[in-house]
Amino acid sequence: MKARTPTIDDVARASGVGRTTVSRVLNGGPNVRDEVRDRVLKAVASLNYRVNPQARSLAGGASRMLALILASDLEAEPNSFYASALELGALRECLSLGYQLMARPVPQHSPDRRQQVLELVTTQRCQGVILTPPFSDDRQLIEDIRRQGVEVVSISPGEPGRALADGVGIDDEVGGYDIARHLLHLGHRRLAFIGGIEGHLSAERRFDGLKRALVEQGLDPADVEVTRGDFTFRSGSMIAGRLLDGPTPPTALICANDDMAAGALSTAHGRGLDVPGDLSITGFDDTPVSEIVWPPLTTVHQPLKDMGREAVQVLAGRLNGAAREPGWRFVTLPHAVVSRRSADRVMPTLVSAKA
């Protein structure tokens, strides 16, 4: 016979507390002693109890729906792993806490982009929204969502976004600084930077870090050729071609994400260049593509799944009243330069070619 599915009452009996206390623990609520919380969680684990989000929604009168808003561009291929990693991290935490998650791509250039988000929030009765760049720095959108009584957490917001809502991300300025320092240590002085879409302030902060590293070395940031891509393989490939056609091609190309770096790498191969002998290329994010391409990319690891998970935790804290500190907080997660084979010491012949 099929075993009976354990209920919240079973957990209450096993832990010796009332079902209200069990519910408070499962929701991450306040005013629960650590000893009681541990006892409940042990009972949950021993019984293999799983929260039923639908039943919880009906009982509590709330949808327990969270929305993850992802920027999309219908004219270009998506930066798929960035979105899917955030979604996976958020979804796992939602399942753990008994929330539902709906991921929705919204064209960031659409004139009615804000209205699309607001209609989603109202029609799906969302309790919380996770915004990704560039939506995470859209003051009007954040204020419009909050007027609906809905909580907001931003992924990788810039300074404007951090003043409007809770945020989660890495220190992008330090990430840009660290990758630039890595290349400078390898002897590179002719650098080029492929940035992201306009309004993506976290990517702009990566360039700020690059400039700081140059100034520390007594170099002029104005000597860096800067162009803007759209985070896609195609844009990285096209821009790399233009940079390599210039009068003084860079010895190192810093890309604001891995997809553009992979595109630049493809263009370099197509021209018969040796990477990293003739050109070093770096990315950002440490997505799977960084290990699939040849040579594998030196990049900055950004813990995307952890960022999605942390965003849900921050939202849950606001929703259940546990987060009561004044103002908004930004959760900074660790990053690291991952050194692979796409970046190496600059060749002496390339250094002398500057003259």
N, C-alpha and C positions, 0 to 999 in steps of 0.2 A: 504494500500500500504506500501511496505517496505521503511523505512526511508533512506534517502540518507546518505551515509558514509561521515563524514566531511573530508575535505582535508586541506593541509597545507595553501592553500589560504584562507580558512575560518578562520583559526587561525590567519593569518596575518591581515585580516580585523577586526576580533574581538579585537585584541590587538593594532591595529593602527600602525603596523610596516610592513616593507617589508618581503617577504618570505625568503630572505637571512638571515635576523636577526632571524626569527623563526628557520631556519635550524641551525644557529650558537648556539642558545639556546639549541635546542634538542640534539646537538652534544657535549654540554658542552664546547663550544669554548670560547676563550678569547675575550676581548674588547667589552663586553656587560655590560651596567650599571645595577646595582642591581634592580633599579626601572623598567627598561625595561624587564629584565629577569623575575621578579615577574609577570608583566602584561602578558607576553607570557604564563607562566606556568598556570596562572589562566584561560586564554582562552583555553588552552589545556584541563584543568580539566572540565570546564563548557561545552565544546563541546564533551567531551569524545573522543578526538582525539587519534588515535593509529597509530604509525609509521609502515609503510609497509617496512620491511627490504629488500625484493626483489626489490621493486620499487626504493628504495634508492640506492641499489647496482647498478642497471642499470643506474640510473641518474648520479651517482658519479664515475662510472668506477672502483670502488673498491669492493672487495667481502664482506667487513665488516664481515669477518669470523674470529672467535677466536677459538683456539684449547686448550682444557684442556687435558694434558697428565697425565695419571694415571699409576702408577706402578702396574703390575700384575704378578702373578706367576701361570703358568699353572698347577703346581704340587700341589697346595694348594688352599683351598677355599679363596675367596676374603674377604678383610676387607670392606664389602659392604657399611656400613653406612658412613664410612669416605669418601669414594668416592662419594656416592650419595648426601651427605650433601654439599660437596664442589660444586658438579655439580649443585645442586638446587639453591644454593646461587648465583653462577655465571650466571646460566640461567635466573633467575629473573632479574638480573641487565642488562643482555644483551637485554632482551625484553624491558626493560625500556629505554635503550639507542639506540635501533635500530640495535644491532649487532646480528649475528648468532653465536651459540656455537656448537662446535663438541667435544664431549668427546671421547677420544680414549685410551683404555688400551694398554700398551706396556710392554712386559716381560722385567723386569729390568736386567735379567741375560743373555738375548739374545746377541750373538756376534754382530748382526746387529741392535741393539736397536737404535743407533743414526741415522742410515740410515732410519729406519722406521719412525722416527719423521720427518726427513728432507723431505722424500717423501710426507708425509702427508701435510707438510707446503707448498710445492711447488705445488702439484696437486690440492689442495683445495684453493690455493691463499690466505692463511691465512695472516691477518695483524698483529696478535698478538698471542702469545703462553703463556699459564699458565703451569708451570712445578711444579709437586709435588715431594716429596722425593722418591727416592734418585736422581732423575733427576735434582732437584733444585740445586744440588751442583756439577753437571757435567760440568766442565769448557769448555771442548771441545765442548760439545753439545750446550751450550749457545753461544759460539763464532761462531759456525757453523750456528746457527739459525740467529744470528744477521747479519752475512755476506749476508744472503738472503734479508736483508732490513726489517726484521720482528722484532717487539718489543717483549721483554720477561719480564714476572713477575714470581717470584718464590714463592711457598708456603713453609713456614717453612724452609728456607735455613739456613745452618750453616754459620760460618764466611766466608768460601771461596765463597759461593754463594752470600752473601751480597755484596761482593766486585765486583761482575760481573753484577748484575741486580737488579732492584727494587724487594722488597720482602714484604710479608705479613705473619703475624703469631703472636703467643704469645711469651713471654719470657720463653722458655722451661727450662732454667736453674733455674729460680725462681719457675717455676711450680714443678720441681723435689725437690727443696729445701722445698717448702711449704708442699708437701705431706709427705716428710721425717720428717719434724718438727712436723706434726700432729701425726705421729706414735711414735716419740720419746716422745712427750708430754703424750701419752698414756702408756708410760713405756716400750716400746719395745726396746730391745738392740740387739737381734739376728735377723738381717734383711737379706733378699735375694732379688736380683733384676733380673728380666727377661727383658733383653733389646730387641731391634729390629734387623732388618737385617743390615748387614754391609754396611756402606755408608749412613745410615739414621742418619745424624748428629744432627738433632733436638732431636731424642731420646737419643743420646749420651749426649746431654746437660742436659737432665733430670737426668742422673746419676751424672753429674758434680754437680748439685744442691744437690743431695742426699749426696754426699761426703762432700760438704761444711757444711751441717747441722750436720753431724757427727763430723767433726772437731770442730765446735763450742761447742759441748757437751763434748769435750775431748775424743772422741772415734776414733778408727783407722778404716778408710775406707777399709783397707785390710782385715778386719774381715767379710766384706759383701761378701757373695758368689754370684758371677755374672755369668749369663749364657745368651746366645743369642737365641731368638726365631725369628719367621718370621711374627709376628703380627696376627697369626691365633689362633683360638680356639684349634686346635689340638696341636700346639706347646706348648701352655700354659699348656695344660693337661699333656703332656709327660714330660715336664721339671719340673713341680710341683711334679710329681711322683718321679723323681730322687732326687730332693731336700729333699723331705720328707723321703726318704730312707737313707739319710746321717746320720752320727754319732750324729750330733747336729742339728736337723731340726730347721728351723727358726720359730720364733713366729709371724713374719709378712713378707709377700711376696708382694713386690712392682712390679707391671707389667707395661710395657711401653705403653700398651693400654688396652682397656676394653675387647676385644675379648680374649686376652691371660689370663686376669684375670678371665673371665668366664670359660675358660678351666681349670684353676687352681682350681677354686671353684668346678667344676664337679669332679675333681680327689679327692679333700678333702671329698666331700660327699660320693664318692664311697668307701672311706676307713673308713667311719663312724666317721670322725672328726667333731667336732662342730666348725662352723665358726660364730662368732669370738672367741668362748671360747678357742679352741685349736690352732687356726691359724687365724690371721687377713690377709685379702687380699685387695689390692687396685689396681685400674686401672688408666687409663688416657684417656681423650677425652670426657667423659660423653655422650656416645652414648646411644640409646634406650635400648640396651642390659643391660646396667648397672642398669636399673630399673626393668627389666623383671625377672632377675635371683633372686634366694633366697639364702641368704639374699641379698638385693640390694647392689650394690657396692659403697663403698667410692671411689671417683675418682676425677680427676681434670677436670673441665669444660673447654673445648676448643671450642670457637664459630665458628664451622666449616662453617656454612652457611654464617656468616659474613665475614669469610676469603675469600670464593669464591666471594662474592659480592665486597669486597674491592679490590680483585685482578683485577676484570673487571674495576673498577673505575680507578685504577692506570694505567692500559693499555690504557683506553680511554683517560686519561689525556695526556699520551705520544703521542697517535695517533693524537689527535686534536691540539697538540702544547701547551696545557695549562700548562703542567709540564715542566718547562724550568730550574729548579734549577740544578746546577752542581752536578755531581756524582749521585750515586744511593741512594734511600731512603728505609728505612724499616718501615712499618706501624705496630706498636705493638698494638695488641688488648688485652683486659683484660681477665684474667683467674681467676678461684676461686676453692678452694677445696670444694667439695660437700660431706659432711659427712653423710654416710648412715650406714647400720647395719653390713656391712662386716668387719668393723674394730672397735675394742674396747680395753679397758685396758687389758694389759697382765696379765694372771693369775699368782699368786704367785708361784704356783707349777711349772710353765713353766720357771720362772726366776731362781728358785733354781735348775732346771734340768741342767743348764749349767755346774754346778760343776760335 
